[in-house]
Amino acid sequence: FKTAWKVHVKVLHTLKQYNSVSGETLEIILSDECILLQVGTWRNIQNFPLIPSNIMYRSTDNSYKMALVNNTTITRSNHVNEDMFLNL
């Protein structure tokens, strides 16, 4: 299973959620292409697995979600654009 993904994202919304299995989690809604992720910022995220999405409140019908793990790196993006979505 591939875990060496790298994406360029914009943070659209964050929410904290509690579940009985893993306790409190930080859910982050990202736009396609804990730290200090702020809504409206662009970031590069690297080295993460995609896992089944089983959260109670989902913003999409996607079956998978990105998990931030020990070797996941989040760095600032040089991309400057105030639009909500990436337009190449």
C-alpha positions in Angstrom: 0.0 0.0 0.0 1.4 3.4 -1.0 2.3 5.8 1.8 4.8 8.1 0.1 2.3 10.6 -1.2 3.1 14.3 -1.7 0.3 16.9 -2.2 0.0 20.7 -2.3 -3.1 21.8 -0.4 -5.0 24.7 1.0 -6.6 24.4 4.4 -10.3 25.2 4.2 -11.6 24.2 7.6 -10.6 22.4 10.8 -12.6 20.7 13.4 -11.9 18.6 16.5 -13.8 15.4 17.0 -13.8 12.7 19.7 -14.3 9.0 19.2 -14.1 6.2 21.7 -11.3 4.4 19.8 -8.7 7.0 19.3 -9.9 9.9 21.5 -9.7 13.4 20.3 -8.8 13.9 16.6 -8.1 16.9 14.5 -10.0 16.7 11.2 -8.8 19.1 8.5 -10.7 19.9 5.3 -8.3 20.5 2.5 -8.7 21.7 -1.1 -6.9 19.6 -3.8 -3.7 20.7 -5.2 -0.9 20.1 14.4 0.3 21.6 14.4 0.1 25.1 13.0 -2.2 24.6 10.1 -4.3 27.7 9.7 -7.4 28.1 7.7 -6.6 29.8 4.3 -3.0 28.8 4.2 -1.3 26.7 1.5 0.9 23.8 2.6 2.9 20.9 1.2 2.2 17.6 2.9 4.5 14.6 2.3 4.7 11.0 3.5 1.2 10.0 4.7 -1.1 7.0 4.2 -4.7 7.0 3.0 -7.0 5.2 5.4 -10.7 4.3 5.3 -12.8 7.3 6.2 -15.0 6.3 9.2 -15.6 9.7 10.9 -19.1 10.6 11.9 -19.3 13.9 10.0 -17.9 13.8 6.5 -17.6 16.7 4.1 -17.3 14.4 1.0 -18.4 11.0 -0.1 -14.7 10.0 -0.5 -14.0 6.5 1.0 -10.5 7.5 2.2 -8.9 10.2 4.3 -5.3 11.3 4.8 -3.7 10.3 8.1 -0.9 12.4 9.5 1.7 10.0 11.0 5.2 10.3 12.7 7.1 10.7 9.4 4.6 13.1 7.8 6.1 16.4 7.0 4.2 19.7 6.5 6.0 22.6 5.0 5.1 26.1 3.9 4.2 26.6 0.3 5.6 29.2 -2.0 2.3 29.4 -3.8 0.6 32.7 -3.3 -3.1 32.8 -4.3 -6.1 34.0 -2.3 -8.6 31.9 -4.3 -10.3 29.2 -2.3 -9.2 26.5 -4.8 -6.1 25.8 -6.8 -6.3 26.9 -10.4 -3.3 26.0 -12.6 
